[in-house]
Amino acid sequence: MGLFSFLTQELAIDLGTANSIIIHNDKIVVDEPSIVAVDTNTQKVIAIGEKARMMHGKTHEHIKTIRPLRDGVIADFDAAEKMIRGLIRMVNQKKTQLFSPALKIVICVPSGSTEVELRAVRDSSEHAGGREVLMIYEPMAAALGMGVDVEAPEGHMVVDIGGGTTEIAVISLGGIVSNESIRIAGDEFTEDIREYMRHQHNIKIGERTAEDIKIKVGSALPDLDEPPADYLVRGPHQMTALPIEIPISYQEIAHCLDRSISKIETAILATLEHTPPELYADIYRKGIFLAGGGALLRGLDKRLTEKTKIPFHVAEDPLHCVARGTGIALKNSHRFKFLIK
């Protein structure tokens, strides 16, 4: 650290479709939902993160809640910039500073990002005050966060199921050998649950309720060793608009998520197909690492293991895995060649 290190603030940002996490000095300082509430008249930000999430689906005409990221990429440029700026401000609100330090940011992006999408992330970060912006691909960050030696001459496979995208990559010698990025992940599961409740039970539910169902009784297998208790869902009947209450079991959710999970399985098999045989042997020996919020879905690792015949290991802290890896990349940014300048 040089004499002027206090003039530069280094932040690692995991800008996720569902949650955004900021790491500063190896500590998670911000962990908030990726959502912004804006006043529709003045376009000023009213709330960011958890406060905005509480307003989601409950607003009147003068307040609008926006999720700036869709499928892992920036969908609303203006809102994304406001959100990044607000999150960075949360890091600094605890300190009283005479001036704002120059920001060096490492931010993670989906491995299937196009040039335009990378440009959007870079521009948003620069507009929000980033002096130097580096980027890292999500599966690479996830592998670093799990303590994998990414620079070793052996194959490691990472499956990162986030909110907007599922990232599947084979990593060796500090680079991505083969990868697949599909836009089926947590958000898609939530949407499946909403659809199912509408068709099967004639009950209308919002995004937040569907999210709660996924967390409480979400499952990838119809028979679990430790089944969760049924979850009571309340809402209006579609035809009569009268209130109804329905208990939902994990078997039902396993059934309604089946199609989306099958697509993830297909993508994993496709990635394995394109993997060079030497690396395939390494992966078969070591197993596949599972990260991201989707890794918390009950029975998912078991189902994927049965499908691929390769053991799956869930990361210790799957939700913060990518963010921690981004933090490691930030600390060693001079060393790692795979950071995108």
Rosetta blueprint (number, residue, H / E / L):
1 M L
2 G L
3 L L
4 F L
5 S H
6 F H
7 L H
8 T E
9 Q E
10 E E
11 L E
12 A E
13 I E
14 D E
15 L E
16 G L
17 T L
18 A L
19 N E
20 S E
21 I E
22 I E
23 I E
24 H E
25 N L
26 D L
27 K E
28 I E
29 V E
30 V E
31 D E
32 E E
33 P E
34 S L
35 I L
36 V E
37 A E
38 V E
39 D E
40 T L
41 N L
42 T L
43 Q L
44 K L
45 V E
46 I E
47 A E
48 I E
49 G L
50 E H
51 K H
52 A H
53 R H
54 M H
55 M H
56 H L
57 G L
58 K L
59 T L
60 H L
61 E L
62 H L
63 I E
64 K E
65 T E
66 I E
67 R L
68 P L
69 L E
70 R E
71 D L
72 G L
73 V E
74 I E
75 A L
76 D L
77 F H
78 D H
79 A H
80 A H
81 E H
82 K H
83 M H
84 I H
85 R H
86 G H
87 L H
88 I H
89 R H
90 M H
91 V H
92 N H
93 Q L
94 K L
95 K L
96 T L
97 Q L
98 L L
99 F L
100 S L
101 P L
102 A E
103 L E
104 K E
105 I E
106 V E
107 I E
108 C E
109 V E
110 P L
111 S L
112 G L
113 S L
114 T L
115 E H
116 V H
117 E H
118 L H
119 R H
120 A H
121 V H
122 R H
123 D H
124 S H
125 S H
126 E H
127 H H
128 A L
129 G L
130 G E
131 R E
132 E E
133 V E
134 L E
135 M E
136 I E
137 Y E
138 E H
139 P H
140 M H
141 A H
142 A H
143 A H
144 L H
145 G H
146 M L
147 G L
148 V L
149 D L
150 V L
151 E L
152 A L
153 P L
154 E L
155 G L
156 H E
157 M E
158 V E
159 V E
160 D E
161 I E
162 G L
163 G L
164 G L
165 T L
166 T E
167 E E
168 I E
169 A E
170 V E
171 I E
172 S E
173 L L
174 G L
175 G E
176 I E
177 V E
178 S E
179 N E
180 E E
181 S E
182 I E
183 R L
184 I L
185 A L
186 G H
187 D H
188 E H
189 F H
190 T H
191 E H
192 D H
193 I H
194 R H
195 E H
196 Y H
197 M H
198 R H
199 H H
200 Q H
201 H H
202 N L
203 I E
204 K L
205 I L
206 G L
207 E H
208 R H
209 T H
210 A H
211 E H
212 D H
213 I H
214 K H
215 I H
216 K H
217 V H
218 G L
219 S E
220 A L
221 L L
222 P L
223 D L
224 L L
225 D L
226 E L
227 P L
228 P L
229 A L
230 D L
231 Y E
232 L E
233 V E
234 R E
235 G E
236 P E
237 H E
238 Q L
239 M L
240 T L
241 A L
242 L L
243 P E
244 I E
245 E E
246 I E
247 P E
248 I E
249 S L
250 Y H
251 Q H
252 E H
253 I H
254 A H
255 H H
256 C H
257 L H
258 D H
259 R H
260 S H
261 I H
262 S H
263 K H
264 I H
265 E H
266 T H
267 A H
268 I H
269 L H
270 A H
271 T H
272 L H
273 E H
274 H L
275 T L
276 P L
277 P H
278 E H
279 L H
280 Y H
281 A H
282 D H
283 I H
284 Y H
285 R H
286 K H
287 G L
288 I E
289 F E
290 L E
291 A E
292 G L
293 G H
294 G H
295 A H
296 L H
297 L L
298 R E
299 G L
300 L H
301 D H
302 K H
303 R H
304 L H
305 T H
306 E H
307 K H
308 T H
309 K L
310 I L
311 P L
312 F E
313 H E
314 V E
315 A L
316 E L
317 D L
318 P L
319 L L
320 H L
321 C H
322 V H
323 A H
324 R H
325 G H
326 T H
327 G H
328 I H
329 A H
330 L H
331 K H
332 N L
333 S L
334 H L
335 R L
336 F L
337 K L
338 F L
339 L L
340 I E
341 K L
